[in-house]
């Protein structure tokens, strides 16, 4: 700014003298003076160059809006993007030559479950090495009970990623009703509405539901609508793990849309899929429901992880009513021979509807009671236990594992054509549905490490499901706009400097189902709030992430 003012002053003075009457009578001394002055004007940008903390030079800038890449420099000062362009009049404490590399906004993962993992690995390396600089946690109806306490904890801990959060409907219900299998009374509804309102005022981005989980599955649509109306009054979003993703997936999508219609708020349908081999090919049907809702004026968007396997708990193989009222009640029911028989029949019916004869599509990610089961499917575990190789014995094994505390599972049940079809939809965001991984701990779904790299490598570079610019829009500005992030999601002057620099030809997800603990390749530099966190491919220990509190 100083150099610009000096240039203006010198130029004005010089031009005035040229056109004054006295100028023609000036001697050679004056000509020499103005030659020197003119020279000073030319070199003043270099004498008074603006200084940045970092300048990323010569990169192929994809700004997050969907526009094509351009060769631009990006200057970072403190925690903001200070300038974009051909920055010849800038210098920096550190400059990065990004020639041939992509420079993009940091990715926003709209569906994470980091609660409980923050202190185990505050570096959040599985996210950072996948280009993620911000996550939204509190999904599927599960969150912290108190938003202010949680956000204060995030800020005091100091993490390598930014954290926003939804308020979980399951947590709201538990605080008022426990895990009771019944409808709420009028008084209980008032208490739940007050909790939702408080969460929103403390900075939550909205409310999530997990309508296949306890106790959310016991809530009627009317209960969710009432709470969603509170969220709407506070400018929030309704994000739903819908009530069914298999045979009744269409009805479940319709319910999510109806909640948005009645409550008049934006809807996000989480990890959009059609699950179960017997449902393969139904993605056109479910996508059309979303498209028609948008035509109607309901703001419905979706997110997706780019894999054909899901991951959730073992309890989804049991009927909901068995899981009500806490672990003691569950154990008491399972010890009843009549109930136990019904539970196993329910589980067997699930695989029959899929057209399967065994539970060999269900793999254990983490079974605390016996970690030797990790990585093995239920059929294999059943044989290891010396049982007969049939579905009934496998169902008994499932019940016994539930009696020992249950397990986190990976279920292989989606078709690749549906995954691609859903991915091609323009209002679909990439999301890991993962927590903070600890290297070597359990056998997690590879999406915890490789979601964004897999989209960029497999589905953009190799299979060309979408363009690179479009993929980055879905990872940056689309989620930022959806969840009301201010000054994030775009490379723009004055926005927070969450930036990733990666090689579009190298970026690859390395994590597999057999060996999930592998970081993605191709991300060279990652900045979070202006702080370099990955330097030439290596996490440097920086923890400058913040809690993102939404103010409406």
FIPA-414849 format. One record per residue (C-alpha): residue number from 1; residue in one letter; y, z, x. Coordinates in steps of 0.2 Angstrom, whole numbers, plus 5000, padded with zeros to 4 digits. Each point is the difference from the previous one (the first is absolute). Example, Ala and Ser with C-alpha at 12.3 -4.5 7.8 and 13.67 -1.06 7.14 Angstrom:
REM FIPA-414849
k	r	v	w	u
1	a	4978	5039	5062
2	s	5017	4997	5006
//
This chain:
REM FIPA-414849
k	r	v	w	u
1	x	5000	5000	5000
2	x	5012	5004	5014
3	x	4996	4984	5009
4	x	5004	4990	4984
5	x	5017	5009	4998
6	x	5005	4997	5018
7	x	4995	4981	4998
8	x	5011	4999	4985
9	x	5015	5009	5009
10	x	4999	4989	5015
11	x	4998	4984	4991
12	x	5015	5004	4988
13	x	5011	5005	5015
14	x	4995	4984	5010
15	x	5003	4988	4985
16	x	5017	5008	4997
17	x	5005	4998	5018
18	x	4995	4982	5000
19	x	5011	4996	4985
20	x	5015	5010	5005
21	x	5015	4991	5007
22	x	5000	5011	5016
23	x	4983	4994	5004
24	x	5005	4983	5007
25	x	5012	5009	5012
26	x	4987	5012	5008
27	x	4995	4998	5018
28	x	4983	4998	5008
29	x	4999	5019	5000
30	x	4999	5000	4981
31	x	4987	4986	5000
32	x	4989	5009	5012
33	x	5002	5016	4989
34	x	4994	4991	4984
35	x	4986	4991	5009
36	x	4994	5017	5005
37	x	5002	5006	4982
38	x	4991	4986	4993
39	x	4986	5003	5012
40	x	4999	5018	4995
41	x	4999	4994	4982
42	x	4985	4990	5004
43	x	4990	5014	5009
44	x	5006	5014	4989
45	x	4984	4999	4989
46	x	4990	5004	5016
47	x	5012	5014	5006
48	x	4999	5008	4983
49	x	4982	4996	4994
50	x	4994	5010	4986
51	x	4985	5011	5004
52	x	4984	5004	4991
53	x	4985	5011	5003
54	x	4989	4985	4998
55	x	5001	4982	4999
56	x	4985	4989	4994
57	x	5004	4983	5007
58	x	4994	4982	4996
59	x	4988	5006	4987
60	x	4994	4990	4984
61	x	5009	5011	4988
62	x	4992	5001	4983
63	x	5012	5011	4990
64	x	4989	5005	4986
65	x	5008	4991	4986
66	x	4988	4985	5000
67	x	5011	4989	5010
68	x	4994	4989	5014
69	x	5000	5007	5018
70	x	5016	4998	5011
71	x	5002	5003	5018
72	x	5012	5015	5001
73	x	5004	5015	5010
74	x	5000	5017	4992
75	x	5010	5015	5006
76	x	4996	5018	4996
77	x	5012	5014	5002
78	x	4994	5018	4996
79	x	4989	4998	4984
80	x	5008	4984	4993
81	x	5000	4982	5003
82	x	5017	4996	5007
83	x	5001	4981	5002
84	x	4989	4985	4998
85	x	5004	4983	5007
86	x	5003	4992	5017
87	x	5005	5016	5008
88	x	5007	4994	5017
89	x	5014	5012	4999
90	x	4988	5015	4999
91	x	4991	5010	5013
92	x	4987	5014	4998
93	x	4992	5014	5008
94	x	4984	4991	4998
95	x	4997	4982	4995
96	x	4984	4992	4994
97	x	4996	4982	5002
98	x	4991	4995	4984
99	x	4999	4982	5004
100	x	4985	4993	4990
101	x	4998	5016	4990
102	x	5004	5004	4982
103	x	5013	5013	4997
104	x	4999	5008	4982
105	x	5004	5015	4990
106	x	4988	5014	5002
107	x	4986	4999	4987
108	x	5000	5012	4985
109	x	4983	5006	4994
110	x	5002	5003	4982
111	x	4983	5009	4997
112	x	4995	5013	5013
113	x	4992	5017	4999
114	x	5007	5010	5015
115	x	5000	5017	4993
116	x	4990	5011	5011
117	x	5000	4988	5015
118	x	5018	5003	5005
119	x	4997	5014	5012
120	x	4984	4993	5007
121	x	5008	4985	5006
122	x	5019	5000	4998
123	x	5001	4984	5010
124	x	4991	4991	4986
125	x	4994	4987	5013
126	x	4988	4991	4988
127	x	5016	4995	4989
128	x	5012	4997	5015
129	x	4988	4989	5009
130	x	4998	4990	4984
131	x	5019	4997	4999
132	x	5003	5013	4987
133	x	5016	5010	5001
134	x	5001	5008	4983
135	x	4987	5006	4987
136	x	5000	5005	4982
137	x	4987	5014	4998
138	x	4996	5010	4984
139	x	4990	4986	4993
140	x	4985	5000	4987
141	x	5007	5016	4992
142	x	4998	5011	5015
143	x	5016	5007	5009
144	x	5008	5015	5007
145	x	5004	5013	4986
146	x	5018	5001	5004
147	x	5010	4986	5007
148	x	5014	5009	5008
149	x	4988	5011	5010
150	x	4990	4985	5005
151	x	5015	4989	5006
152	x	5007	5015	5010
153	x	4983	5002	5008
154	x	5000	4982	5005
155	x	5018	5001	5007
156	x	4995	5016	5010
157	x	4984	4993	5006
158	x	5007	4984	5007
159	x	4989	4985	4998
160	x	5000	4982	5007
161	x	5001	4993	4983
162	x	5012	5002	4985
163	x	4992	5008	4984
164	x	5005	4998	4982
165	x	4989	5008	4986
166	x	4995	4998	4982
167	x	4997	5015	4990
168	x	4981	5001	4995
169	x	4996	5001	4981
170	x	4984	5010	5005
171	x	5011	5013	5009
172	x	5012	5001	4986
173	x	4985	5003	4988
174	x	4991	5012	5011
175	x	5015	5011	5002
176	x	5001	5002	4981
177	x	4982	4997	4994
178	x	4988	5001	5015
179	x	4986	4988	4998
180	x	4997	5003	4981
181	x	4992	4986	4990
182	x	5012	4999	4985
183	x	5017	4994	4995
184	x	5016	5010	5004
185	x	5009	5011	4987
186	x	5018	4997	4996
187	x	5005	5015	5011
188	x	4989	4993	5015
189	x	5009	4983	4998
190	x	5017	5008	5002
191	x	4994	5009	5015
192	x	4993	4984	5008
193	x	5016	4990	4995
194	x	5010	5013	5009
195	x	4989	4999	5016
196	x	5002	4981	4999
197	x	5019	5001	4998
198	x	5002	5012	5015
199	x	4989	4989	5011
200	x	5011	4985	4996
201	x	5016	5010	5004
202	x	4993	5005	5016
203	x	4998	4982	5006
204	x	4983	4994	4994
205	x	4999	4981	4998
206	x	4991	5002	4983
207	x	4984	5006	4993
208	x	4982	4995	5004
209	x	4984	5001	4989
210	x	4982	5000	5005
211	x	4992	4997	4983
212	x	4982	5000	5007
213	x	5002	5017	5008
214	x	5000	5018	4994
215	x	5010	5005	4991
216	x	5010	4984	4997
217	x	4986	4992	4992
218	x	5001	5013	4986
219	x	5018	4995	4996
220	x	5003	4988	4985
221	x	5012	4986	5002
222	x	5013	5010	4989
223	x	5001	5014	5014
224	x	5003	4987	5013
225	x	5013	4991	4990
226	x	5010	5016	4997
227	x	5000	5005	5019
228	x	5004	4982	5004
229	x	5016	5001	4989
230	x	5006	5014	5010
231	x	4997	4990	5016
232	x	5010	4985	4992
233	x	5015	5011	4996
234	x	5000	5004	5019
235	x	4999	4982	5005
236	x	4982	5001	5007
237	x	4984	4989	5000
238	x	4983	5003	4992
239	x	4986	4996	5012
240	x	4983	5001	4993
241	x	4982	5000	5006
242	x	4995	4993	4983
243	x	4986	5008	4989
244	x	4987	4987	5004
245	x	4998	4986	5013
246	x	4984	4994	4995
247	x	4993	4994	4983
248	x	5015	5007	4990
249	x	5013	4994	5013
250	x	5010	4989	4988
251	x	5002	5015	4988
252	x	5005	5011	5014
253	x	5013	4987	5006
254	x	5007	4999	4982
255	x	5002	5019	4999
256	x	5010	5000	5016
257	x	5011	4986	4993
258	x	5002	5009	4984
259	x	5006	5016	5009
260	x	5013	4990	5008
261	x	5005	4992	4983
262	x	5001	5016	4991
263	x	5009	5010	5014
264	x	5011	4986	5005
265	x	4997	5002	5019
266	x	4993	4989	5014
267	x	4981	5000	5002
268	x	4990	4998	5016
269	x	4981	4997	4998
270	x	4992	5007	5015
271	x	4986	4992	5011
272	x	4999	4986	4987
273	x	4982	4994	4999
274	x	4985	4995	4989
275	x	4985	5011	5006
276	x	4982	4998	4997
277	x	4990	4984	5004
278	x	4998	4997	4981
279	x	5019	4998	4999
280	x	5003	4988	5014
281	x	5011	4986	4994
282	x	5011	5010	4988
283	x	5015	5001	5011
284	x	5008	4985	4990
285	x	4999	5011	4984
286	x	5007	5015	5008
287	x	5014	4991	5009
288	x	5005	4991	4984
289	x	5003	5017	4992
290	x	5012	5004	5013
291	x	5009	4983	5000
292	x	5002	5001	4981
293	x	5007	5018	5001
294	x	5013	4994	5012
295	x	5005	4985	4988
296	x	5002	5013	4987
297	x	5012	5010	5011
298	x	4989	5014	5006
299	x	5002	5002	5019
300	x	4982	5000	5006
301	x	4995	4998	5018
302	x	4983	5003	5009
303	x	4994	5005	5017
304	x	4984	4996	5009
305	x	4990	5003	5015
306	x	4992	4984	5008
307	x	4982	5005	4999
308	x	4985	4998	4989
309	x	4995	5019	5001
310	x	5009	5014	4992
311	x	5000	5019	5005
312	x	5000	5015	4989
313	x	4989	5016	4997
314	x	4982	5001	4996
315	x	5005	5008	4983
316	x	5004	4984	4992
317	x	4982	4997	4998
318	x	4998	5014	4988
319	x	5007	5002	4982
320	x	5017	5007	4999
321	x	4996	5014	4989
322	x	4988	5008	5013
323	x	5014	5002	5012
324	x	5012	5010	4989
325	x	5005	5019	5003
326	x	4997	5002	5018
327	x	4985	5000	5012
328	x	4992	5015	4993
329	x	4999	4991	4983
330	x	4994	4984	5008
331	x	4986	5009	5009
332	x	4995	5009	4984
333	x	4999	4984	4990
334	x	4990	4991	5014
335	x	4987	5014	5000
336	x	4996	4997	4982
337	x	4985	4988	4999
338	x	5006	4991	4985
339	x	5018	4997	5007
340	x	4992	4995	5017
341	x	4990	4987	4991
342	x	5015	4993	4991
343	x	5010	5000	5016
344	x	4987	4990	5009
345	x	4997	4988	4986
346	x	5019	4997	5000
347	x	5000	4996	5018
348	x	4985	4988	4998
349	x	5009	4991	4986
350	x	5015	4997	5012
351	x	4989	4990	5012
352	x	4991	4991	4986
353	x	5016	4993	4993
354	x	5004	4994	5017
355	x	4983	4991	5001
356	x	4994	5011	5014
357	x	4984	5010	5002
358	x	5006	5011	5014
359	x	5015	5010	5005
360	x	5000	4991	5016
361	x	5018	4994	4997
362	x	5006	5018	5002
363	x	5003	5006	5018
364	x	5005	5017	5005
365	x	5017	5002	5010
366	x	5000	5018	5002
367	x	4987	5013	4994
368	x	5005	5017	5007
369	x	4984	5008	4996
370	x	4991	4988	5011
371	x	5010	4988	5011
372	x	4984	4991	5005
373	x	5001	4991	4983
374	x	5017	4992	5004
375	x	4999	4982	5001
376	x	4983	4999	4990
377	x	4998	4994	4982
378	x	4992	5010	4987
379	x	4984	4991	5000
380	x	4998	5003	5019
381	x	5004	5018	4998
382	x	4987	5002	4986
383	x	4987	4992	5012
384	x	5005	5012	5014
385	x	4998	5014	4988
386	x	4982	4994	4997
387	x	5002	4995	4982
388	x	4993	4985	4991
389	x	5009	4984	5002
390	x	5007	4999	4982
391	x	5016	5002	4990
392	x	4994	5016	4992
393	x	4997	5009	5016
394	x	5017	4993	5007
395	x	5009	5007	4985
396	x	4992	5017	5003
397	x	5006	4999	5018
398	x	5018	4997	4993
399	x	4999	5015	4989
400	x	4994	5011	5015
401	x	5014	4993	5011
402	x	5012	5005	4986
403	x	4993	5018	5000
404	x	5004	5001	5018
405	x	5018	4995	4998
406	x	5000	4981	4997
407	x	5005	4987	5012
408	x	5013	4987	5004
409	x	4992	4983	4997
410	x	5002	4981	5003
411	x	4994	4989	4986
412	x	4997	4981	5003
413	x	5003	4992	4983
414	x	5014	4987	5000
415	x	4999	4981	5002
416	x	5010	4991	5014
417	x	5006	4987	4988
418	x	5008	5013	4989
419	x	5008	5008	5015
420	x	5008	4984	5005
421	x	5005	4996	4982
422	x	5009	5016	4998
423	x	5007	4999	5018
424	x	5009	4983	4995
425	x	5010	5009	4986
426	x	5018	5001	5006
427	x	5003	5017	4993
428	x	4986	5008	5009
429	x	5003	5012	5015
430	x	4988	5005	5015
431	x	4994	5018	4999
432	x	4987	5009	5010
433	x	4995	5014	4987
434	x	4997	5010	5016
435	x	5005	5016	5008
436	x	5004	5005	5018
437	x	4985	4996	5010
438	x	4994	5010	5015
439	x	4991	4990	5013
440	x	4981	5003	4999
441	x	5001	5011	4984
442	x	4988	4995	4986
443	x	4997	4982	4996
444	x	5015	4995	4990
445	x	5003	4983	4991
446	x	5007	4988	5013
447	x	5016	4997	4989
448	x	5007	5017	5008
449	x	5002	4990	5016
450	x	5001	4982	4996
451	x	5008	4996	4983
452	x	5016	4991	5006
453	x	4992	4991	5015
454	x	4986	4994	4989
455	x	5012	4992	4988
456	x	5010	4992	5014
457	x	4985	4994	5010
458	x	4986	4996	4988
459	x	5010	4995	4984
460	x	5016	4993	5007
461	x	4995	4992	5017
462	x	4982	4996	4997
463	x	4998	4997	4981
464	x	5018	4996	4996
465	x	5000	5009	4983
466	x	5019	5002	5003
467	x	5013	4996	5012
468	x	5005	5013	5014
469	x	5018	5002	4992
470	x	4992	5003	4983
471	x	4988	5013	5007
472	x	5014	5009	5009
473	x	5010	5000	4984
474	x	4986	5009	4991
475	x	4999	5013	5014
476	x	5019	5004	5001
477	x	5013	4995	4987
478	x	4989	4999	4985
479	x	4994	5018	5002
480	x	5017	5006	5005
481	x	5007	4993	4984
482	x	4986	5006	4989
483	x	5001	5018	5006
484	x	5019	5001	5002
485	x	5001	5002	5019
486	x	5018	4999	5005
487	x	5004	4990	5016
488	x	4982	4996	5005
489	x	4988	4985	4998
490	x	5012	4987	5007
491	x	5007	4996	5017
492	x	5018	5001	4996
493	x	5016	5008	5008
494	x	5002	5018	4995
495	x	4982	5002	4994
496	x	4988	5013	5009
497	x	4992	4992	5015
498	x	4982	5000	4995
499	x	4994	4985	5010
500	x	4984	4993	5006
501	x	4998	4987	5013
502	x	4983	4991	5000
503	x	4990	4984	5006
504	x	4996	4990	4985
505	x	4986	4992	5009
506	x	4992	5016	5007
507	x	5002	5012	4985
508	x	4983	5005	4995
509	x	4991	5014	4991
510	x	4987	5007	5012
511	x	4993	5014	4988
512	x	4983	4996	4992
513	x	4989	5010	4988
514	x	4988	5003	5014
515	x	5013	5005	5012
516	x	5016	5004	4991
517	x	5009	5010	5013
518	x	5009	4985	5009
519	x	5018	4997	5000
520	x	5007	4983	4995
521	x	5006	4988	5013
522	x	5016	4990	5002
523	x	5014	5012	4997
524	x	5010	5001	5015
525	x	5015	5011	4995
526	x	5003	5011	4985
527	x	5017	5009	4996
528	x	5001	5014	4988
529	x	5018	5005	4995
530	x	5006	4991	5016
531	x	4988	5010	5011
532	x	4988	4989	5010
533	x	4983	5007	4996
534	x	4988	4987	5006
535	x	5006	4993	5017
536	x	4991	4984	5006
537	x	4984	5005	4989
538	x	5000	5018	5004
539	x	5005	5015	4989
540	x	5012	5010	5011
541	x	4999	5016	4990
542	x	5016	4998	4991
543	x	5002	5009	4983
544	x	5016	4994	4991
545	x	4993	4998	4982
546	x	5008	5008	4986
547	x	4997	5005	4982
548	x	5007	4987	4989
549	x	5007	5009	4985
550	x	5005	4988	4986
551	x	5017	5004	4991
552	x	5003	4991	4984
//
